[in-house]
Amino acid sequence: MKGLWLENKQLQLRTDIPIPQPPPGEALVRVRSAGICNTDLELLRGYYPYTGILGHEFVGVVAQGPENLLNKRVVGEINAVCGKCRFCRSGQPTHCENRTVLGIVNRNGAFADYLCLPIENLHPVPDNVPTEVATFTEPIAAALEIQQQVPLSVSDRVLVVGDGKLGQLVAQTLALTGCDLLAVGRHRDKLANLEVRGIKTGFAEAVTDRAFDVSVECTGNPEGFAIARRALRPRGTLVLKSTYAGNLSLDVSSLVVDEITLIGSRCGPFSAALDLLAAEKVDVKPLIHATYPLSDALAAFEQAQGKGVLKVLLEIS
């Protein structure tokens, strides 16, 4: 089969990769659509020493698996877990000590004709959700994880820093809580996507220092972190949604003095994400910048790394 292979920070479109054979408890999925994520770009830059097929945002059709899923469109949670370690036993499987992670840690990913995942990881896609829209399930779930970690109410002032792919989804999902929300970024056209949904937006100068209860950093760069940090009142909460390829310098003393809660946030609830898409409560179509066939995956990655580019999709089969 074809697959986009990463090794030593180099991408190669290979055509000689054996079709995987699912072990017991797993299904073989024929990939139909996959999205290029900032994490994929960070892996290319060396964020983590991964070798294999990239890609973890996908929609596919079950080619081998249980009868109730066979030939159905599915999305899949990316962590394949052991079910036996202390984290699995305590209901925290995304931190499984023995996990593999689709396209990220010791498991070939979605930029290929086929992939394998545990059956328990798969979720059927509602019939009314188009395939390209369902490709956003994983990042929407990641955005929803914030609400699992931080209780929000209409009285909370919340700041989202970053108008890229993830920042847009975080802002849309947080807006559903009714909180007092402001999203800031650098691109007027991207912020306009949020404004049409009634979300307040602005540039960095719109942020009042020490005025927000919660800030969510979605840029993955030091400037975004600085904005998110200075926006917080004492005892505020700073949520980090981005991975950083390099080191980040921060004033730890100020975190102590202001008693800031720092929360890392990544994977989230797939069922809730699919429900939002089925109810059309989140609009992802304006985020699709371009679509390429898998045979042009190298060009797709070139475009995905361009300044201001939102989501680039790969059509697999």
N, C-alpha and C positions, 0 to 999 in steps of 0.2 A: 504494500500500500504506500501511498504518498504521505509524507509527514514533514513538518518544519522542525528541524533538529538544531538544538543549541549545544555547542561545546566550545570551551575556552573563549567565551564571548563572541563566538562566530555563529551565524545562522547559515544553514544549508537546507535546501529543499531536496529531500531524499525520496527516491521511488523504490527503494529496495528493502523497506522495513517490513518484517513479517506481520501479518494480521494477528493481533493478540488473541490468545485462547483464554477465555475467562475461567479462573479457578472456581471451585465450589463456593457458592454464595455470591458470585458476581455475575454481571450481565455484560454482553457485548453490545455496544451501542454504535450504530452507524451515524456519524456526525453530519448534521445538515448545515449548521451555522455556528460560528464562534466569534467572540469579540476580543480584540486586542486591548489589554488592560495596562495601566501604568506599572503594575507589578511585573508584567512580561517585559516591559521596557527596562525596568530596574534590574531584572535578572540578566538581560542582555548586557547591562553595564557592570555586572559583577556583584549585585546586591547579595546573592547567595550562590555558592558554587554548584549550580545545577547542570547536569548533562542529561539531555533527552528531548522529548517532544514538548514544546511549550503549549500553553493554553489551558484555561480553566473556566471560562465563561462559554457555555455551549447549549445548543438544543440538538437532540439527536433522536433517532428511531431505534428502539430495541430490536436487534437482529437475533440475539440468542438470550433467552431469559425466561422468566415465569410467564405462563399463559396469559395472565391478566395484564401484562405489560407488553407482550410481543406485538411488534409493528406499531406501537403507540409512540407519539412524541413525548420525550422526557427532557427534564433538566436534572442536574445532579449536584448534590453537596460534594465539596471537593476533598474533604478529609476522610480517608479510609482508616478506620480505627480498629484496635485490637479487642475492645470490649472487656478487657481483663485488668488493665492497669488501674492505679488509684484514681486517675482522672476519669476514666470511663466508668468506674464503679461509683463515683461520686456525682455522676450526671454532668461532667464537663468534658465530653468526648473530643471537642475541637482542640483540646490540649493533651490528647492521648500521647503517652510517652513513646509509643511505637507506631505512630501514624505515618502513612504516606499521604502526599498531597498532590492532587491532580495537576500536572504540569509545573510543579514547584519543588516537591521533595520526593525523590525516589519513586515516581509514578509518571509514566508517559501521559501527556496531556491531550488537548482537544484539537490542536492544529494538525489533524490527520484524518484519514478516512474513517478510522475506527478508534474507540477507546474502551477500556474496561473500568467499571466501578462496582462496588457492592450494591446488591439489589436494594438494600435498605436506604441507600443514598439517593435513589431515583424518585422523582416526583412527576406524575403525568401533567402535561401542559393542557390547560382548559381549551376547548375547541375554539372559543372566540378570540383567543390570543394568537396573533400572527407569529410565525417563527422568528422573524427578525426582532420583534418586540420581546418575545420570551427569552431571547439571548441575554437580556439585561437582568434576568432573575437573580443571578449571583451578586452583582453589585447592589441591587436594590435590597436584597437580604442583608448585605453588609451595612447598608445605610440604616436599616431598621434595627440593627443590633444596638445602636445608640440608645434607643428607647427601652431596650431590655436592661441596659446598664445604668441609665440615668432617668429617674422619674421626672417627667415634665408636666407643667400645668400652664394654664393661660396667664398666670402672673409671672412666669419666668421670662427673663430677657435672654435671648439666645442669639449667638453670632456664628455664622458659617463663613469660614475664610477659604476662598477658592471657588472659581466659577467653571472649573473643568468638569470632566465626566462625573467623577465621584461627588464633587461639591454640588453639582446640579441635582443629583439624586438625593443627597443628604438634605438639601434645602426643601425639596418637594415633600419628602417623607416627614420631616420635622414640622412643616407647615400644617400637616394634618392634625397635629396635637393642639393647635390653637394658641401656641406660645407666641410671645412677642418676638418675632424673628427678623433678623437683618442678615442678608447675604452680601458679601463684598468680594470683588474680584478686580481684574484689570481690563476686561473686555466688554465694551458696551453691548455688542451683539449677543454675547452669551448671557449677560445679565438680563437682557430683554426677554429671553426664554422664561425666566422666573417672574419677571414683572407681569407678563400676560396671565400668570396664575395668581396674581394678587400678592406676591411676595415682595417685601421692601428690599431694595438693593442699593448699592453704592460702591464707591471706591474706598481705598484705605482711609482717606481723610474723613469719611463718614463715621468712623469708629470713635466713640468717646471712651477715653481711658477709664478703667476701673468701674465700668457701668453695667457689665453683663454677668449674669449668673452662670451661664454655660457658654463656652466657645468651642467650636469644632474645627480643627485644623485639617484641611483637605488639599493642601498644596504640595507638601513634601519638600518644601524649601525653607531655609532659615528665616526669610523675610515673612513668610506666612505664619511661622511659629511665633515670631516676635509680635505680630499684630494680634494673634489669638491670645497670647499671654498678657499683653498690656491692657487688653479689653476687660479682663476679669476683675471683679470686686474681690475683696478678701473672702476667703472660704468659697471661692468659685470653683468650678470644675472645668478642666481642660481635657477635651477628648481628642486623641490623635488617631486619625483615620488613614494616614499615609505612611508608606514605607520610605526610608531614607537610604540612598546608596552610600552617602558619606556620613561623616560624624556631624553631630549637631551640638553646638556650644550653647549653654544656657546658664542663667544665674540661679543656681540652686538655693542660695540663701534667700532670695525673694520668694521662692516657693514655700520655704519654711516660715518666713515671717508672715506671709499672707495666708498661710495654711491652705494652699491650693491642692485640690485633689486632681491627680494626673491619671488619666485612664487610657490605656491602649484598647483599640477596638478594631475587630476584623470581621470574621464570619458571622452570619446571622440566619434568621428563620426563613427558609424557602417557602413554606406553605403560606405565610403571611405575605411574602413578596408576590407570589402567584395570585393571591386573592386581590391585591391592589391592582395588578395588571388586568385581571379579568373584569374588575369593576371600573377600569379606566380612571383610577384616582391618581395615577402617575403617568405622565406623558414622556415617553422616551424617544419618539420619532424625531424631534428636532435635534437630538444628540447624535444621530447617525450621520457621520461626515462622508463616508464612502464605503463601498462594498467591492471586494475583490474575490476572484476565484482562488482556491488554494494554490493553483499553479502560478499565481502572481503574488504569493505570500511575501516574498522579499520586497517587492514594490510596496505592498501594503504596510509593512513595517517601516519602510522609509517614510511613507506619508504619515503614519501614526506618530512618528517622532518629530513631525513638523510643528512649528510654533502655532499655538492656537487651535490645533486640530482636536476635535472631540472623538467620538467613537468610530473606529474603523472595524468593519466586519469582514470575516472570511466566509464565503459560501463554499461548503465542502462538497456536498453531493445533493 
